[in-house]
Amino acid sequence: MKKIVPAPPHLFRYLTLSPNLTPETARTEADALMTCLHQVLDLYFDSAEEDQRQTLINTSLYLSQLLQPLTRHAAGAQP
């Protein structure tokens, strides 16, 4: 019997930043998203209900995808 392997998560490449966003503002926004991600993961580890855990892990995935362009821009990459 063939082993079923889940598809790896794909990153959404359509997330772009405004060209007017400064690296300092990107850093501030990334910091806020990281705080939110930290809180979501705290809830995930404290939760026992499987449906809630799945929702929280999906939320953390979305937040991490939003963080990627912000952290790149904060580090000096162009939006």
Biopython code that builds the backbone (N, CA, C, O; Angstrom):
import numpy as np
from Bio.PDB.StructureBuilder import StructureBuilder

atoms = [
    (1, "MET", "N", (0.844, -1.171, 0.000)),
    (1, "MET", "CA", (0.000, 0.000, 0.000)),
    (1, "MET", "C", (0.893, 1.240, 0.000)),
    (1, "MET", "O", (1.880, 1.306, 0.733)),
    (2, "LYS", "N", (0.540, 2.207, -0.820)),
    (2, "LYS", "CA", (1.326, 3.416, -0.957)),
    (2, "LYS", "C", (1.084, 4.350, 0.233)),
    (2, "LYS", "O", (-0.054, 4.580, 0.642)),
    (3, "LYS", "N", (2.167, 4.872, 0.766)),
    (3, "LYS", "CA", (2.058, 5.789, 1.903)),
    (3, "LYS", "C", (1.535, 7.143, 1.417)),
    (3, "LYS", "O", (2.034, 7.708, 0.444)),
    (4, "ILE", "N", (0.524, 7.644, 2.116)),
    (4, "ILE", "CA", (-0.045, 8.940, 1.761)),
    (4, "ILE", "C", (0.779, 10.027, 2.453)),
    (4, "ILE", "O", (0.913, 10.046, 3.676)),
    (5, "VAL", "N", (1.323, 10.929, 1.640)),
    (5, "VAL", "CA", (2.144, 12.015, 2.160)),
    (5, "VAL", "C", (1.419, 13.325, 1.876)),
    (5, "VAL", "O", (1.071, 13.601, 0.728)),
    (6, "PRO", "N", (1.187, 14.139, 2.911)),
    (6, "PRO", "CA", (0.500, 15.403, 2.663)),
    (6, "PRO", "C", (1.362, 16.348, 1.842)),
    (6, "PRO", "O", (2.590, 16.320, 1.916)),
    (7, "ALA", "N", (0.701, 17.176, 1.068)),
    (7, "ALA", "CA", (1.415, 18.168, 0.264)),
    (7, "ALA", "C", (2.033, 19.206, 1.200)),
    (7, "ALA", "O", (1.409, 19.609, 2.182)),
    (8, "PRO", "N", (3.251, 19.634, 0.901)),
    (8, "PRO", "CA", (3.860, 20.654, 1.759)),
    (8, "PRO", "C", (3.101, 21.975, 1.621)),
    (8, "PRO", "O", (2.507, 22.249, 0.578)),
    (9, "PRO", "N", (3.124, 22.786, 2.672)),
    (9, "PRO", "CA", (2.425, 24.070, 2.566)),
    (9, "PRO", "C", (3.087, 24.931, 1.503)),
    (9, "PRO", "O", (4.312, 24.942, 1.384)),
    (10, "HIS", "N", (2.291, 25.642, 0.741)),
    (10, "HIS", "CA", (2.844, 26.515, -0.286)),
    (10, "HIS", "C", (2.734, 27.959, 0.178)),
    (10, "HIS", "O", (1.783, 28.346, 0.857)),
    (11, "LEU", "N", (3.718, 28.732, -0.201)),
    (11, "LEU", "CA", (3.738, 30.131, 0.193)),
    (11, "LEU", "C", (3.044, 30.961, -0.886)),
    (11, "LEU", "O", (3.229, 30.734, -2.082)),
    (12, "PHE", "N", (2.268, 31.895, -0.450)),
    (12, "PHE", "CA", (1.550, 32.755, -1.380)),
    (12, "PHE", "C", (2.488, 33.863, -1.855)),
    (12, "PHE", "O", (2.856, 34.742, -1.076)),
    (13, "ARG", "N", (2.866, 33.823, -3.101)),
    (13, "ARG", "CA", (3.810, 34.788, -3.661)),
    (13, "ARG", "C", (3.127, 36.103, -4.050)),
    (13, "ARG", "O", (3.798, 37.028, -4.508)),
    (14, "TYR", "N", (1.830, 36.196, -3.879)),
    (14, "TYR", "CA", (1.120, 37.402, -4.294)),
    (14, "TYR", "C", (1.123, 38.488, -3.228)),
    (14, "TYR", "O", (0.565, 39.562, -3.453)),
    (15, "LEU", "N", (1.729, 38.240, -2.086)),
    (15, "LEU", "CA", (1.792, 39.254, -1.049)),
    (15, "LEU", "C", (2.884, 40.259, -1.402)),
    (15, "LEU", "O", (4.057, 39.904, -1.518)),
    (16, "THR", "N", (2.486, 41.501, -1.568)),
    (16, "THR", "CA", (3.449, 42.549, -1.893)),
    (16, "THR", "C", (3.262, 43.713, -0.928)),
    (16, "THR", "O", (2.209, 43.870, -0.310)),
    (17, "LEU", "N", (4.283, 44.503, -0.816)),
    (17, "LEU", "CA", (4.249, 45.654, 0.057)),
    (17, "LEU", "C", (4.164, 46.931, -0.760)),
    (17, "LEU", "O", (4.554, 46.970, -1.927)),
    (18, "SER", "N", (3.658, 47.947, -0.141)),
    (18, "SER", "CA", (3.617, 49.262, -0.765)),
    (18, "SER", "C", (5.039, 49.771, -0.953)),
    (18, "SER", "O", (5.871, 49.607, -0.061)),
    (19, "PRO", "N", (5.333, 50.382, -2.088)),
    (19, "PRO", "CA", (6.683, 50.929, -2.271)),
    (19, "PRO", "C", (6.967, 52.095, -1.323)),
    (19, "PRO", "O", (8.123, 52.478, -1.148)),
    (20, "ASN", "N", (5.930, 52.660, -0.714)),
    (20, "ASN", "CA", (6.104, 53.771, 0.228)),
    (20, "ASN", "C", (6.415, 53.306, 1.644)),
    (20, "ASN", "O", (6.668, 54.133, 2.520)),
    (21, "LEU", "N", (6.403, 52.008, 1.884)),
    (21, "LEU", "CA", (6.646, 51.468, 3.217)),
    (21, "LEU", "C", (8.127, 51.574, 3.556)),
    (21, "LEU", "O", (8.979, 51.056, 2.835)),
    (22, "THR", "N", (8.421, 52.245, 4.652)),
    (22, "THR", "CA", (9.820, 52.377, 5.068)),
    (22, "THR", "C", (10.249, 51.114, 5.813)),
    (22, "THR", "O", (9.411, 50.395, 6.357)),
    (23, "PRO", "N", (11.549, 50.848, 5.834)),
    (23, "PRO", "CA", (12.025, 49.683, 6.596)),
    (23, "PRO", "C", (11.660, 49.771, 8.082)),
    (23, "PRO", "O", (11.388, 48.747, 8.709)),
    (24, "GLU", "N", (11.650, 50.965, 8.645)),
    (24, "GLU", "CA", (11.294, 51.125, 10.057)),
    (24, "GLU", "C", (9.828, 50.751, 10.292)),
    (24, "GLU", "O", (9.503, 50.076, 11.269)),
    (25, "THR", "N", (8.954, 51.192, 9.395)),
    (25, "THR", "CA", (7.536, 50.848, 9.514)),
    (25, "THR", "C", (7.336, 49.353, 9.309)),
    (25, "THR", "O", (6.531, 48.731, 10.003)),
    (26, "ALA", "N", (8.064, 48.777, 8.362)),
    (26, "ALA", "CA", (7.978, 47.328, 8.135)),
    (26, "ALA", "C", (8.416, 46.575, 9.382)),
    (26, "ALA", "O", (7.818, 45.559, 9.737)),
    (27, "ARG", "N", (9.449, 47.060, 10.044)),
    (27, "ARG", "CA", (9.936, 46.431, 11.270)),
    (27, "ARG", "C", (8.883, 46.519, 12.380)),
    (27, "ARG", "O", (8.673, 45.559, 13.122)),
    (28, "THR", "N", (8.228, 47.674, 12.486)),
    (28, "THR", "CA", (7.175, 47.851, 13.488)),
    (28, "THR", "C", (6.003, 46.915, 13.229)),
    (28, "THR", "O", (5.488, 46.282, 14.150)),
    (29, "GLU", "N", (5.587, 46.831, 11.971)),
    (29, "GLU", "CA", (4.474, 45.946, 11.616)),
    (29, "GLU", "C", (4.855, 44.479, 11.812)),
    (29, "GLU", "O", (4.040, 43.680, 12.272)),
    (30, "ALA", "N", (6.079, 44.132, 11.466)),
    (30, "ALA", "CA", (6.538, 42.756, 11.662)),
    (30, "ALA", "C", (6.559, 42.408, 13.150)),
    (30, "ALA", "O", (6.197, 41.297, 13.537)),
    (31, "ASP", "N", (6.975, 43.346, 13.969)),
    (31, "ASP", "CA", (6.990, 43.122, 15.414)),
    (31, "ASP", "C", (5.577, 42.862, 15.937)),
    (31, "ASP", "O", (5.375, 41.975, 16.767)),
    (32, "ALA", "N", (4.607, 43.629, 15.457)),
    (32, "ALA", "CA", (3.214, 43.426, 15.877)),
    (32, "ALA", "C", (2.704, 42.057, 15.428)),
    (32, "ALA", "O", (2.011, 41.374, 16.182)),
    (33, "LEU", "N", (3.043, 41.658, 14.204)),
    (33, "LEU", "CA", (2.619, 40.342, 13.718)),
    (33, "LEU", "C", (3.294, 39.210, 14.485)),
    (33, "LEU", "O", (2.678, 38.176, 14.740)),
    (34, "MET", "N", (4.556, 39.404, 14.850)),
    (34, "MET", "CA", (5.253, 38.375, 15.628)),
    (34, "MET", "C", (4.634, 38.218, 17.014)),
    (34, "MET", "O", (4.533, 37.106, 17.533)),
    (35, "THR", "N", (4.225, 39.325, 17.603)),
    (35, "THR", "CA", (3.541, 39.260, 18.900)),
    (35, "THR", "C", (2.239, 38.488, 18.758)),
    (35, "THR", "O", (1.916, 37.643, 19.593)),
    (36, "CYS", "N", (1.492, 38.780, 17.698)),
    (36, "CYS", "CA", (0.236, 38.069, 17.445)),
    (36, "CYS", "C", (0.497, 36.584, 17.207)),
    (36, "CYS", "O", (-0.225, 35.735, 17.729)),
    (37, "LEU", "N", (1.522, 36.270, 16.425)),
    (37, "LEU", "CA", (1.881, 34.877, 16.160)),
    (37, "LEU", "C", (2.243, 34.157, 17.456)),
    (37, "LEU", "O", (1.847, 33.010, 17.664)),
    (38, "HIS", "N", (2.978, 34.814, 18.307)),
    (38, "HIS", "CA", (3.340, 34.243, 19.602)),
    (38, "HIS", "C", (2.090, 33.925, 20.426)),
    (38, "HIS", "O", (1.998, 32.858, 21.034)),
    (39, "GLN", "N", (1.134, 34.847, 20.446)),
    (39, "GLN", "CA", (-0.108, 34.639, 21.195)),
    (39, "GLN", "C", (-0.929, 33.492, 20.611)),
    (39, "GLN", "O", (-1.494, 32.691, 21.354)),
    (40, "VAL", "N", (-0.994, 33.414, 19.287)),
    (40, "VAL", "CA", (-1.741, 32.332, 18.636)),
    (40, "VAL", "C", (-1.111, 30.980, 18.966)),
    (40, "VAL", "O", (-1.819, 30.014, 19.248)),
    (41, "LEU", "N", (0.211, 30.914, 18.931)),
    (41, "LEU", "CA", (0.881, 29.648, 19.246)),
    (41, "LEU", "C", (0.731, 29.284, 20.717)),
    (41, "LEU", "O", (0.639, 28.102, 21.049)),
    (42, "ASP", "N", (0.705, 30.271, 21.602)),
    (42, "ASP", "CA", (0.412, 29.987, 23.010)),
    (42, "ASP", "C", (-0.970, 29.348, 23.155)),
    (42, "ASP", "O", (-1.138, 28.378, 23.894)),
    (43, "LEU", "N", (-1.954, 29.896, 22.446)),
    (43, "LEU", "CA", (-3.300, 29.321, 22.473)),
    (43, "LEU", "C", (-3.296, 27.902, 21.914)),
    (43, "LEU", "O", (-3.962, 27.011, 22.442)),
    (44, "TYR", "N", (-2.531, 27.707, 20.832)),
    (44, "TYR", "CA", (-2.447, 26.383, 20.216)),
    (44, "TYR", "C", (-1.934, 25.351, 21.224)),
    (44, "TYR", "O", (-2.517, 24.275, 21.357)),
    (45, "PHE", "N", (-0.860, 25.668, 21.927)),
    (45, "PHE", "CA", (-0.275, 24.709, 22.866)),
    (45, "PHE", "C", (-1.135, 24.503, 24.104)),
    (45, "PHE", "O", (-1.029, 23.472, 24.769)),
    (46, "ASP", "N", (-1.988, 25.476, 24.417)),
    (46, "ASP", "CA", (-2.884, 25.341, 25.567)),
    (46, "ASP", "C", (-4.200, 24.650, 25.223)),
    (46, "ASP", "O", (-4.953, 24.269, 26.120)),
    (47, "SER", "N", (-4.480, 24.488, 23.942)),
    (47, "SER", "CA", (-5.758, 23.926, 23.501)),
    (47, "SER", "C", (-5.688, 22.408, 23.401)),
    (47, "SER", "O", (-4.665, 21.838, 23.022)),
    (48, "ALA", "N", (-6.800, 21.770, 23.749)),
    (48, "ALA", "CA", (-6.886, 20.314, 23.633)),
    (48, "ALA", "C", (-7.846, 19.897, 22.520)),
    (48, "ALA", "O", (-7.793, 18.762, 22.046)),
    (49, "GLU", "N", (-8.714, 20.803, 22.107)),
    (49, "GLU", "CA", (-9.719, 20.485, 21.086)),
    (49, "GLU", "C", (-9.068, 20.497, 19.699)),
    (49, "GLU", "O", (-8.428, 21.476, 19.316)),
    (50, "GLU", "N", (-9.234, 19.413, 18.958)),
    (50, "GLU", "CA", (-8.553, 19.250, 17.676)),
    (50, "GLU", "C", (-8.974, 20.289, 16.637)),
    (50, "GLU", "O", (-8.123, 20.805, 15.911)),
    (51, "ASP", "N", (-10.254, 20.603, 16.551)),
    (51, "ASP", "CA", (-10.712, 21.607, 15.575)),
    (51, "ASP", "C", (-10.100, 22.975, 15.864)),
    (51, "ASP", "O", (-9.670, 23.680, 14.951)),
    (52, "GLN", "N", (-10.068, 23.334, 17.128)),
    (52, "GLN", "CA", (-9.491, 24.620, 17.504)),
    (52, "GLN", "C", (-7.988, 24.631, 17.225)),
    (52, "GLN", "O", (-7.451, 25.634, 16.756)),
    (53, "ARG", "N", (-7.323, 23.540, 17.507)),
    (53, "ARG", "CA", (-5.880, 23.460, 17.245)),
    (53, "ARG", "C", (-5.586, 23.602, 15.763)),
    (53, "ARG", "O", (-4.615, 24.258, 15.384)),
    (54, "GLN", "N", (-6.417, 22.994, 14.914)),
    (54, "GLN", "CA", (-6.204, 23.100, 13.474)),
    (54, "GLN", "C", (-6.387, 24.541, 12.999)),
    (54, "GLN", "O", (-5.610, 25.033, 12.180)),
    (55, "THR", "N", (-7.411, 25.212, 13.514)),
    (55, "THR", "CA", (-7.640, 26.612, 13.161)),
    (55, "THR", "C", (-6.468, 27.479, 13.610)),
    (55, "THR", "O", (-6.030, 28.363, 12.872)),
    (56, "LEU", "N", (-5.968, 27.235, 14.794)),
    (56, "LEU", "CA", (-4.862, 28.033, 15.313)),
    (56, "LEU", "C", (-3.571, 27.780, 14.539)),
    (56, "LEU", "O", (-2.804, 28.714, 14.307)),
    (57, "ILE", "N", (-3.321, 26.550, 14.141)),
    (57, "ILE", "CA", (-2.101, 26.283, 13.382)),
    (57, "ILE", "C", (-2.205, 26.886, 11.984)),
    (57, "ILE", "O", (-1.207, 27.362, 11.444)),
    (58, "ASN", "N", (-3.406, 26.874, 11.390)),
    (58, "ASN", "CA", (-3.597, 27.531, 10.099)),
    (58, "ASN", "C", (-3.396, 29.039, 10.226)),
    (58, "ASN", "O", (-2.794, 29.667, 9.355)),
    (59, "THR", "N", (-3.896, 29.606, 11.298)),
    (59, "THR", "CA", (-3.712, 31.032, 11.542)),
    (59, "THR", "C", (-2.233, 31.368, 11.683)),
    (59, "THR", "O", (-1.776, 32.385, 11.161)),
    (60, "SER", "N", (-1.492, 30.531, 12.376)),
    (60, "SER", "CA", (-0.061, 30.789, 12.527)),
    (60, "SER", "C", (0.665, 30.690, 11.185)),
    (60, "SER", "O", (1.617, 31.432, 10.942)),
    (61, "LEU", "N", (0.231, 29.794, 10.324)),
    (61, "LEU", "CA", (0.814, 29.695, 8.986)),
    (61, "LEU", "C", (0.570, 30.972, 8.198)),
    (61, "LEU", "O", (1.489, 31.488, 7.562)),
    (62, "TYR", "N", (-0.648, 31.485, 8.229)),
    (62, "TYR", "CA", (-0.970, 32.720, 7.508)),
    (62, "TYR", "C", (-0.162, 33.896, 8.055)),
    (62, "TYR", "O", (0.351, 34.710, 7.287)),
    (63, "LEU", "N", (-0.051, 33.983, 9.372)),
    (63, "LEU", "CA", (0.721, 35.072, 9.969)),
    (63, "LEU", "C", (2.187, 34.995, 9.559)),
    (63, "LEU", "O", (2.807, 36.020, 9.277)),
    (64, "SER", "N", (2.737, 33.801, 9.524)),
    (64, "SER", "CA", (4.139, 33.658, 9.138)),
    (64, "SER", "C", (4.340, 34.035, 7.675)),
    (64, "SER", "O", (5.386, 34.573, 7.311)),
    (65, "GLN", "N", (3.344, 33.757, 6.832)),
    (65, "GLN", "CA", (3.440, 34.154, 5.432)),
    (65, "GLN", "C", (3.354, 35.668, 5.277)),
    (65, "GLN", "O", (3.998, 36.239, 4.398)),
    (66, "LEU", "N", (2.569, 36.315, 6.117)),
    (66, "LEU", "CA", (2.505, 37.774, 6.098)),
    (66, "LEU", "C", (3.811, 38.396, 6.594)),
    (66, "LEU", "O", (4.195, 39.483, 6.162)),
    (67, "LEU", "N", (4.477, 37.705, 7.492)),
    (67, "LEU", "CA", (5.731, 38.213, 8.047)),
    (67, "LEU", "C", (6.880, 38.203, 7.045)),
    (67, "LEU", "O", (7.767, 39.053, 7.117)),
    (68, "GLN", "N", (6.877, 37.273, 6.132)),
    (68, "GLN", "CA", (8.019, 37.118, 5.230)),
    (68, "GLN", "C", (8.356, 38.379, 4.440)),
    (68, "GLN", "O", (9.503, 38.822, 4.488)),
    (69, "PRO", "N", (7.412, 38.977, 3.716)),
    (69, "PRO", "CA", (7.788, 40.186, 2.972)),
    (69, "PRO", "C", (8.144, 41.359, 3.892)),
    (69, "PRO", "O", (8.988, 42.183, 3.540)),
    (70, "LEU", "N", (7.512, 41.439, 5.058)),
    (70, "LEU", "CA", (7.832, 42.527, 5.986)),
    (70, "LEU", "C", (9.257, 42.403, 6.519)),
    (70, "LEU", "O", (9.981, 43.396, 6.590)),
    (71, "THR", "N", (9.656, 41.204, 6.889)),
    (71, "THR", "CA", (11.003, 41.034, 7.431)),
    (71, "THR", "C", (12.063, 41.223, 6.343)),
    (71, "THR", "O", (13.148, 41.735, 6.619)),
    (72, "ARG", "N", (11.757, 40.813, 5.112)),
    (72, "ARG", "CA", (12.696, 41.047, 4.010)),
    (72, "ARG", "C", (12.887, 42.546, 3.790)),
    (72, "ARG", "O", (14.008, 43.026, 3.618)),
    (73, "HIS", "N", (11.774, 43.269, 3.799)),
    (73, "HIS", "CA", (11.840, 44.715, 3.564)),
    (73, "HIS", "C", (12.542, 45.418, 4.729)),
    (73, "HIS", "O", (13.325, 46.343, 4.516)),
    (74, "ALA", "N", (12.264, 44.981, 5.949)),
    (74, "ALA", "CA", (12.918, 45.578, 7.110)),
    (74, "ALA", "C", (14.431, 45.358, 7.076)),
    (74, "ALA", "O", (15.200, 46.157, 7.609)),
    (75, "ALA", "N", (14.843, 44.257, 6.437)),
    (75, "ALA", "CA", (16.267, 43.944, 6.331)),
    (75, "ALA", "C", (16.934, 44.672, 5.176)),
    (75, "ALA", "O", (18.148, 44.564, 4.998)),
    (76, "GLY", "N", (16.156, 45.418, 4.382)),
    (76, "GLY", "CA", (16.756, 46.206, 3.305)),
    (76, "GLY", "C", (16.387, 45.794, 1.897)),
    (76, "GLY", "O", (16.786, 46.463, 0.943)),
    (77, "ALA", "N", (15.633, 44.708, 1.732)),
    (77, "ALA", "CA", (15.218, 44.288, 0.383)),
    (77, "ALA", "C", (14.127, 45.228, -0.113)),
    (77, "ALA", "O", (13.370, 45.784, 0.683)),
    (78, "GLN", "N", (14.049, 45.400, -1.406)),
    (78, "GLN", "CA", (13.022, 46.255, -2.007)),
    (78, "GLN", "C", (11.670, 45.554, -1.955)),
    (78, "GLN", "O", (11.609, 44.332, -2.091)),
    (79, "PRO", "N", (10.559, 46.321, -1.755)),
    (79, "PRO", "CA", (9.222, 45.687, -1.708)),
    (79, "PRO", "C", (8.819, 45.109, -3.040)),
    (79, "PRO", "O", (7.731, 44.546, -3.165)),
]
sb = StructureBuilder()
sb.init_structure("model")
sb.init_model(0)
sb.init_chain("A")
sb.init_seg("    ")
for serial, (resi, resn, name, xyz) in enumerate(atoms, 1):
    if name == "N":
        sb.init_residue(resn, " ", resi, " ")
    sb.init_atom(name, np.array(xyz, "f"), 0.0, 1.0, " ", f" {name:<3s}", serial, name[0])
structure = sb.get_structure()
